[in-house]
Amino acid sequence: MFKLPDHNDRAKTAADARKAKLEKFKQAAPPSEESLAASKVRAEKRAQKEAEAKAARAERAREQAEEKKTRELQREKAADQARLDAISRDAAQKAARDARYAARKQRVK
């Protein structure tokens, strides 16, 4: 007759599985020198790629900061130019008004 496994059965099965895995690990041969050397080479290549990527990110960030600074300077120049244009436009309007006023005074005399 079939019996559902209870907690003790599951714990015993898990313990047996752990023991089997430990025995398999103990019997496994140590890694060969070639595989250790290969993994060391892979790690060095990975570290080199990461360093290159970090340098590239830093360069990209520096370029973006320069572009941002350039855009900000251009924006400031445009704002200054607009302010100067407004001042010259106001001066021209005032000069035209003063000229009209002077012409009116000349007519009245």
ChimeraX attribute file (.defattr): number of C-alpha atoms within 10 A of each C-alpha:
attribute: neighborCount
match mode: 1-to-1
recipient: residues
	/A:1	2
	/A:2	4
	/A:3	5
	/A:4	6
	/A:5	10
	/A:6	8
	/A:7	9
	/A:8	9
	/A:9	11
	/A:10	11
	/A:11	12
	/A:12	11
	/A:13	13
	/A:14	12
	/A:15	12
	/A:16	12
	/A:17	12
	/A:18	12
	/A:19	12
	/A:20	12
	/A:21	12
	/A:22	12
	/A:23	11
	/A:24	11
	/A:25	11
	/A:26	10
	/A:27	9
	/A:28	9
	/A:29	8
	/A:30	8
	/A:31	8
	/A:32	9
	/A:33	9
	/A:34	9
	/A:35	10
	/A:36	11
	/A:37	11
	/A:38	12
	/A:39	12
	/A:40	12
	/A:41	12
	/A:42	12
	/A:43	12
	/A:44	12
	/A:45	12
	/A:46	12
	/A:47	12
	/A:48	12
	/A:49	12
	/A:50	12
	/A:51	12
	/A:52	12
	/A:53	12
	/A:54	12
	/A:55	12
	/A:56	12
	/A:57	12
	/A:58	12
	/A:59	12
	/A:60	12
	/A:61	12
	/A:62	12
	/A:63	12
	/A:64	12
	/A:65	12
	/A:66	12
	/A:67	12
	/A:68	12
	/A:69	12
	/A:70	12
	/A:71	12
	/A:72	12
	/A:73	12
	/A:74	12
	/A:75	12
	/A:76	12
	/A:77	12
	/A:78	12
	/A:79	12
	/A:80	12
	/A:81	12
	/A:82	12
	/A:83	12
	/A:84	12
	/A:85	12
	/A:86	12
	/A:87	12
	/A:88	12
	/A:89	12
	/A:90	12
	/A:91	12
	/A:92	12
	/A:93	12
	/A:94	12
	/A:95	12
	/A:96	12
	/A:97	12
	/A:98	12
	/A:99	12
	/A:100	12
	/A:101	11
	/A:102	12
	/A:103	11
	/A:104	11
	/A:105	10
	/A:106	9
	/A:107	7
	/A:108	7
	/A:109	5
